């Protein structure tokens, strides 16, 4: 399908949702006990958790555009266990990570039950597929180790996963899928009912530090005793983590709805989604309305802009090159989709760290700047969990989280420009891999 036939950057998760009217922006001077910056899964979950525990405190959420406009509403849809960049080497760490991220999936389930919109939350498991005999054998051995540690993962042979070129898969039966755009927009009335003040169309332009922080917006100011940075790949624009976060543009597509009979022939079974074992991970998911969502698969699926702008402004013709490469990868895995048209192409912004491990914590001379970011493409469960983590840190209850890899994690420095842009371009083109420090 020719690029001009697609809506500009329109996520398939928005298909079929009711008309959405943004709430008015912040105007004039206002105050808050705590201000949450960002209307994605991290911001909404944090506002929900804070307002539940502290109904007498004024929580204000500021979103630059509309709820779910950023990565949360443009995601791959899979709600997964694990922390990107962490490969547990012992039972204790594996169990802690699994318990924490499984709790994040539980939070998504709880929020889905409260949402006023059907967000298609389903928890029938997700796959990690293996594309060589050697990688499959190694994965099967890891599953045996994980099961001895009490984790519920299962090994599925190639006969149980009939995708083209797949030698087997690891099933995590506790993982799931969600339409995060519907989830977050459906939670807006819930937050309002809990007393959260929400201002959309309100980008934060400047933050002045102090015991009381001052947030400047185009039409107003907000003074708050504490703030939450729930802005992930956009955080460097606010002056924080400039050397720790790489905003990376991830291109994604989705097909027209697929009949149940056609789905049955794709080899995915009833599972919600999959990711492969390659460095530039290819991933796919069954959407709430039975589309195949697909992303990744090569360097062509991602873009880094010089200077680290989190806003993708590529022309349609340029974006089409990326999406065409993703489409080829999708049809390679699923020859049965050869005649199924692609109807949606869009781009979202990831917050990537050098070692791919996210960080959640509190900082600043007055210990009143809370943050959770750097999910590196693995953010739905972790973003939901971040709401609970940041609520506890705000309550000065750090103990439940100290043993987890993301707690107060120091982000490794990423080289400044122009070395950053040059390094990214040279490394990815020469190796076909994603640069990272392991």
N, C-alpha and C positions, 0 to 999 in steps of 0.2 A: 504494500500500500504506500502511496506517495506521501512524503512528510507533510505536505500542506493539507492533507485530509485529516490530520490529527488536531485535536484541541491543544492549545499551548499548555504544555506541562500539566496536564489534567490527570491526576491519579485515579486509577480504577476504583480505589476505595471510596471515592465520592459518588460513584454511579448509583443512582436510585435513592440517594439520601434526600430528605426534605430540603426545601429552600432554606438557606441559613443567612440570617441577618446579624451582622456584627454588632456587638454592644458598643455604646459610645466611648470615645477616647477619654482619657483623663484630662480634665480641664481645671485650671486654677491650682490652688495650693491644697494639699491633702496630707494626712498623716496615717501611719499604720504601725502596729507592733512589729509586723514582719511583712516584707514585700517579696513576692515570688515573681521572678522575671522569666517569662517563657511559658507558653501555653501548650507544650507537648506533654508526653506521658510523665516525665519527671516533674514538671511544674504542677500539673493537675493532681498527680498522686500526692505530692508534698502539701499542696493546699488542702486537699481532702483530709490527710492525716493530721495536719496541724489544727484545722478547724474542728475535727472530731475530739481531739484531746483538750483544746483550749477554746471552747465556745465563747469565752468572754474576751478574747483578744481579737484585735482587728487584723485580719489577713487580707491583703490586697494582691491580686494577680494582674500583672501587666503583660500583654501579648502584642508584639509588633504588628501583626496582621489579624489573623483569626485563630482560634483554637484548632490545633492539628494542621496548621499550614506548613509546618516544617517537617523534619524527618519522620516524626511519629505518624503523620498522615500520608507519608510517601514511602512507607517501609515495605519490607518483604513479607510482613504479616505473621511470621513465625515467632512464637513465644517460647524461648528455649532455655534450658538449663545450661550452667557453665558460665565461666568468665573468660572472655576472649584473651588469649595470651597466657593463660594458666593451664598447665598440664600437670595435675596432681600426681606426685610420685609416692604418696603414702596414703593409707586408709583414712587417717584423721583429717588431712586437708581435703581429700576427695569428699568425705562425708559432710564437712563444714560447707564447702562450696555448693554441693548438691542441695543440702537443706536450705541454704540461703536463697539460691536461685529458684528452687521449687516454691519457696514462700513467695517469691516475686510473681510466679505464675498464679499462685493462689490469690494474690492481691488483684491481678488482672481479672480473675474469675469473680472476685467479690465486687470489683468496680463494674464489671459487665452486668452483674445482677442488679446493680443500682442504676445503671444507665437508662435514660428514657428512650433510647434508640436501640434497635436490634443490631448488635455489633458482631453477630456471627461468631461469637466465641465458641470454640470447640476444642476438645482435648483428647484427640485420638492418637497422638504420638507423631513424632517427626523422625526422619531418617538422615543418617550420614552415609552417603554411598561411596564405594571404593572402586576405582577405575583401573586397577591393575591387580594381577594375582598376588603379587608380593604385598601390596598395601592392604589387600583384603585379609591375607593370612595374619599380618601384624595386628590388624584391627580385631580379628577374631580372638587372638591371644589376649589383647587388652580387655576385651569384654569379659573373659573368664576371670581376669584379675579384678575388674570392677565388681563383678558379681560376688567374688569372695569378700569384697569390702562392704557388701550389703546394698550396692546400687542396683536399680532395676533394669539396666540396659540388657538388650537381647541381641544376639547375632542372627541375621537373616541371610540365608544362602542366596546365590544368584537366582535360583529357581523361584524364590519368593518375591524377588524384585525384578520384574521383567523389563526394566529400562535398558535401552540399547547401550552396550559397552560397559555394563556394571557387573562386578564380580561378587557383590554381596553388600550388605548394609548393616549398620548398627541402628537399632530402634530404641529411642527413648520414649516409652509409653506415657510419660507424664508431661511431655511437651504439647503445645497446642498452636492455635491460630486465632487471630482476632483482626477485625477491621478497626484499627485504632482511630481512624478519623471519626467513625460513628461512635466509638466508645467515648472519646473526649468531648465531642459536641453534645452527645447525650448526657454527659455528666455536668454540663454547664448549669442546668436548672437545679441539680442536686447541690452543687457548690453554692449557688446563690441562696438556696433555702437554708444552708448551714451558716450563712452570714458572710461568705467570702465576697468581697467586692472585686468584680472583674472588669477590666478596661481593655478592650481590643482596639486595634488600630493605634497602639500606643508604644512605639519604639522607645527604649531608653537610650538617650543620647550621651549621657555623662553620669558618672557616679562619684560623689564627693565623700571621701572617707571621714570617719569620726565616730564618736560614741553613738551619735544619731547620724545615719547616712542620708544624703540628699540625692534623689534621683531626678534628673532633668529629662523631660519629654517635650515633644514639639509644642504642646499647649498647656503644660502644667509642670508642677513639681510635687514630689512625694517625699516626705521625711519619714524614715522608718528606723526602729531600733535594731533591726536585723534584716538582712536580705538573703535570698536564695538565688544562686546562679543556676538556672535550669535551662541553659541556652546551648549546651553541647558545642557543636561546631561553630556557633556564632559567638561564643564566649570571648575570643581574642578581640572582637570589635568593641567590647566593653572595657578593654584594658587589662584583662586577666588572662593568665596562661598563654601569653603570646608565643612563647617558645616551647610550649608543651602540647599544643593541639594543632593538627593539620586538618583544615577543612577540605574534605574531599567530596567531589560531586559524583554521586552514584546514579547511573542511568538504569531505568527499569521499564518493563513493558508488560502488557497483559493482552490476552486474546479475547475474542468474542466468547460468550458462554458456550460451554461444551456439554453435550448430552451425557447422561449417566452411562449410556452404552459406550460412548467414545471414551469417557474417563476409565471405564473398566478395562479398556484395551491399552492404556498407557503404561501399565506396569507398576503404578504407585500404590495400588490397593486402596484402602480406605484412609491412608495416612494423610496428615494435613500438609506436609511439605517435606523438602529434602535440601541438603547441601552436599556438594561433592568434596573430595579430598585434595583438590588442587590448590596451589598457592593463591591464585586469583579465583576464589571460590565461585562456582556457579550454584545458584539456588532457585528453587521454585516452590510455589504454594498453590493450593486450591483456594480461591477466594470464596467469600460468602455467597456469591451468585454464580459459582461454578466456572469461573475463568481460570486459565493458567497464567499465573503471575511468574515472571522469570527475570533474573538479573545476574550480573557477574559473568564469569566464564573466560575473561581475558582482560588485558590492560585497556582494551577499547571500551570497557564498561565503566571506566572511571576517568575523571578529569580533575587536574589540579591547576588552579589559576595563579599566575604570578602575583605575589603579594598576599595570597591567602584569602581572597574574597570568598565569603560563604555563599554569595549569591551567584547562581549560574546564569550567565547572560549570553550563552552561545547561540548563534543563529540556528534556525531550523535545519538548514542544510548540514551544518556541522554536527548538531545533535543526531541527525539521521545516520551519520557514519557510525556513531556509538551504538545506536539502537539496532541498526542493521547487523552489526557483529553479534549482539546479544541474541537477535532472532535466529541467526545461523546456528548458534550454540544450542538454543532451545530445540530447534528442529532436528539437530543431530542426536540429542538425547531422546526425542520423541518423534520419530518418523511418521507416526500416526496423526500428527498435527500438521502435516504438509499442506493441507488445503484449508486449515483454520486461520482466518484472518486475525491479524493483530489490530486491536481497536484503540489501545491506549499506550502512550509513550510519555514518560515523565522523568524528572530528575529530583533527587533529594540530596541534602548535605549531611555527610557523616562527620563525626568528630573523632579523628584518628590519633592515637598516641604512638610514640616510637616503638614501644614494646607491646602495644595493643591492649594493655591492661588499663582499665578505667580507674578513676579515683573519686572517692566521696569523703568529705570532711568539712572542717571549719578552719578559717584563717583570718588574718588581719590583726592589727595591733589591739583591737577591742574584741577580738574573737566573736565577731557578729556577721561574718560573711560565710555563708554555707554554700556548698557546691556539690554537684554530682555530674560527671562529664567524662568524655573519652571512651564511650562504649565500643567504638571501633566496629560498628555494624551489628552489635549484639545487644541492642538497647531496650527492647520492649519489656522483658522480665526484669532486667536490672533497673530500668527507669522507674517501673512500678515499685520495686523494692526500695529505690532511693527515697521515696516518700516516707517510708517507715524509718529508714536510716537517719535521714535529716531531721525528722520529728524527734527521734531519740537524742541526737546530738544537741538539738535546740533545748531539750529537757536536761542536758548535761548527763545523759545516760550513755556512756561510750562502751561500756563493758560488753554488750552483746555482739559488737562488731569488730573489736580489736584484733581478733584472730583471723580476719578475712583479708585477702590480698588487696582489696580496694581501699581499706580504711587508711585515711591520711596518706595515700600512696603518692610519693613524690614522682611527678611526671618527668621522664628523661628529656633533656633538651634536644630540640630539633634544630639543625643549623639554620641561621638566618638567611634571608635573601641576599644575593641571588643564588647562593649555594643551595638553598632549599629547592628552588625550582629546577636548577640545573641537575642537582643530584637525583631528583625524582624522575626527570625526563630521561637522563642517561641510564640510570639503573633499570627502570622499567623496560626501556626499549632494548637494552642489551641482554637482559636476563628473562624478561617476561614475568618477573616476579614483583612483589610489592616490597619496597625498602622497609626494613625494620631492624631494631636492635634486639637480639634474642638473649 
